[in-house]
């Protein structure tokens, strides 16, 4: 599958290929046994400004809610600055965890699953470790 969308902020591009090779065997009863038989190859590129714009809208809602709950107020300029800082922190966190890469004015990702190994932007992680990390809310190492 290919993704190619032009936005005012730039082009969103992606491609994905998913395959299942049972090797002539029946589908296993335990779905975890399917993992070594699945092959996924996905790449995505999204303009950073588009992601920031979307995240800033959500961040403003979250900050307004928090301010309302605490009885505090912020000017529109303060709210904008707080939202930008929140988004910057979120982007830095997911970049540090290798979920995305920043390449020029784009956020990119390359994700592969092959023979039970998940490759996250060039770093291989056994799928069991990744699943365990996600279930615990921790980044995979």
C-alpha positions as CSV (number, residue, x, y, z in Angstrom):
1,X,0.0,0.0,0.0
2,X,1.1,3.5,-0.7
3,X,0.2,6.8,0.9
4,X,0.7,10.1,-0.9
5,X,-1.2,13.1,0.4
6,X,-0.4,16.8,-0.3
7,X,-1.2,19.2,2.6
8,X,-0.6,22.9,3.0
9,X,2.3,22.0,5.3
10,X,3.8,19.5,2.8
11,X,3.5,16.0,1.6
12,X,2.7,13.0,3.7
13,X,4.2,9.9,2.2
14,X,4.3,6.3,3.2
15,X,4.3,2.7,2.1
16,X,3.5,-0.5,3.8
17,X,3.8,-4.2,2.9
18,X,2.4,-7.0,5.1
19,X,2.8,-10.7,4.4
20,X,1.9,-13.9,6.2
21,X,3.8,-17.0,5.3
22,X,2.4,-20.1,7.0
23,X,4.9,-22.3,5.1
24,X,2.1,-24.7,4.2
25,X,1.1,-25.2,7.9
26,X,-2.3,-24.7,9.3
27,X,-3.0,-21.5,11.2
28,X,-1.8,-22.1,14.8
29,X,-4.3,-22.0,17.6
30,X,-1.9,-19.7,19.6
31,X,-1.8,-16.4,17.8
32,X,1.6,-15.6,19.3
33,X,2.9,-18.4,17.1
34,X,2.0,-16.4,14.1
35,X,4.5,-13.6,14.9
36,X,7.5,-15.3,13.3
37,X,5.4,-15.9,10.2
38,X,4.4,-12.3,9.7
39,X,6.5,-9.8,7.7
40,X,5.8,-6.1,7.9
41,X,7.7,-3.3,6.2
42,X,6.4,0.2,6.7
43,X,7.9,3.7,6.1
44,X,6.3,7.1,6.7
45,X,7.3,10.7,6.3
46,X,5.1,13.5,7.6
47,X,5.9,17.3,7.7
48,X,6.9,18.2,11.2
49,X,4.9,21.4,11.0
50,X,1.7,19.4,10.4
51,X,2.3,17.2,13.4
52,X,3.1,20.2,15.6
53,X,0.0,22.0,14.5
54,X,-2.2,19.0,15.4
55,X,-0.4,18.4,18.7
56,X,-0.6,22.1,19.7
57,X,-4.4,22.1,19.3
58,X,-4.6,19.1,21.7
59,X,-2.0,20.6,24.1
60,X,-4.0,23.8,24.4
61,X,-7.2,21.9,25.3
62,X,-5.3,19.9,27.9
63,X,-3.6,23.0,29.4
64,X,-7.0,24.9,29.4
65,X,-8.6,22.0,31.3
66,X,-5.7,21.9,33.8
67,X,-5.8,25.6,34.3
68,X,-9.6,25.6,34.8
69,X,-9.3,22.8,37.3
70,X,-6.6,24.7,39.3
71,X,-8.5,28.0,39.1
72,X,-5.6,29.6,37.1
73,X,-5.7,31.6,33.9
74,X,-3.4,32.3,31.0
75,X,-3.4,34.8,28.2
76,X,-3.7,33.6,24.7
77,X,0.1,34.2,24.2
78,X,0.9,32.3,27.4
79,X,-1.3,29.5,26.3
80,X,0.4,29.3,22.9
81,X,3.8,29.3,24.5
82,X,2.9,26.6,27.0
83,X,1.4,24.4,24.3
84,X,4.5,24.8,22.1
85,X,6.7,23.8,25.0
86,X,4.5,20.8,25.8
87,X,4.7,19.7,22.1
88,X,8.4,20.2,21.9
89,X,8.8,18.0,25.0
90,X,6.6,15.3,23.5
91,X,8.5,15.3,20.2
92,X,11.8,15.2,22.1
93,X,10.6,12.2,24.1
94,X,9.4,10.1,21.2
95,X,12.5,11.0,19.2
96,X,14.7,9.9,22.2
97,X,12.8,6.6,22.4
98,X,13.5,6.2,18.6
99,X,9.7,6.0,17.7
100,X,10.4,8.8,15.1
101,X,13.3,10.5,13.5
102,X,13.6,14.2,12.6
103,X,15.0,14.6,9.1
104,X,15.0,18.2,8.0
105,X,11.4,19.4,8.1
106,X,10.0,15.9,8.2
107,X,9.2,13.3,10.9
108,X,10.1,9.9,9.5
109,X,9.7,6.3,10.7
110,X,10.8,3.0,9.4
111,X,9.2,0.0,11.0
112,X,9.8,-3.7,10.2
113,X,8.8,-7.0,11.7
114,X,10.6,-10.1,10.4
115,X,11.0,-13.5,12.0
116,X,9.9,-12.1,15.4
117,X,12.3,-9.2,15.4
118,X,10.9,-5.7,15.3
119,X,13.2,-3.1,13.7
120,X,12.3,0.4,14.9
121,X,14.2,3.0,12.9
122,X,17.2,0.7,12.6
123,X,17.2,-0.7,16.2
124,X,16.2,-4.4,16.5
125,X,14.0,-5.4,19.4
126,X,12.6,-8.9,20.0
127,X,8.9,-8.6,19.6
128,X,8.2,-10.2,23.0
129,X,10.3,-7.4,24.6
130,X,8.5,-4.7,22.7
131,X,5.1,-6.1,23.6
132,X,6.1,-6.4,27.3
133,X,7.4,-2.8,27.2
134,X,4.2,-1.5,25.6
135,X,2.0,-3.3,28.1
136,X,4.0,-1.7,31.0
137,X,4.0,1.7,29.4
138,X,7.8,1.8,29.1
139,X,10.0,2.3,26.0
140,X,11.6,-0.8,24.6
141,X,15.3,-1.1,25.1
